[in-house]
Amino acid sequence: MVKVRQRKALGRIATAKGEAIADLMLEVAQFFFRIRAMGQRTGLITSWGGGAFGFMRSLAVIGPLTVPQIAQMRPTSRQRMQRLADELAAEGLVEFIDNPRHRRSKLVRLTRKGDARYRELNARFLAIASAMGDELSEADIRETAEIVRRLSDEAKGALGTACRTGARDAQPSDSCPSTFCYPIDGDTYFRSTTQYFVS
């Protein structure tokens, strides 16, 4: 009987924890849509939802990357990131250069104009962020960010596992949108340590 009660108690704790995580997921999702609306209003995000600031931030912090690598970091489809890269290139903000590791997969890097635009957008982004959370301490915010980051890493791992169960040479699809499904430049998994605006 004791063991039965212990199992039931553990089950209730697990259920309560799961409900708490579900609540957090829903709040994060709602926050995402509100951030995206703010980003579109301030120029951090394109009118169709592409994260111009996040794209440029990845290049500013990490350096030149291929479009598939950038897509894999989100994760999102390569086609979506290619569209964004082409638009930024048309504005003279990024340029495509030869990739010594892969002849067909060009590297994308910021131009001088793109670097200046990134710095401008970054200052705008920090101004928006600084105007929020008056009643929260920095410690609370950083702890929350760490919790969300850890859960995000778990979700990323689950996504990667789901993709790897399919064909090794599968192409991105709605159920597996990123390049987890096939290797690019010898990498099957690419992790960015930078924080980026939604894209």
Buried (B, 14 or more C-beta within 10 A) or exposed (E): EEEEEEEEEEEEEEEEEEEEEEEBEEEEEEEEEEBBEBBBEBBBBBEEEBBBBBBBBBBBEBEBBBBBBBBBBBBBBBEBBBBBBEBBBEEEBBBBEEBEEBEEEBBBBBBEEBBEBBEEBBEBBEEEEEEEEEEEEEEEEEEEEEEBEEBEEEEBEEBBEEBBEBEEEEEBEEEBBBBBBBEBBEBBEBEBEEEBBBB
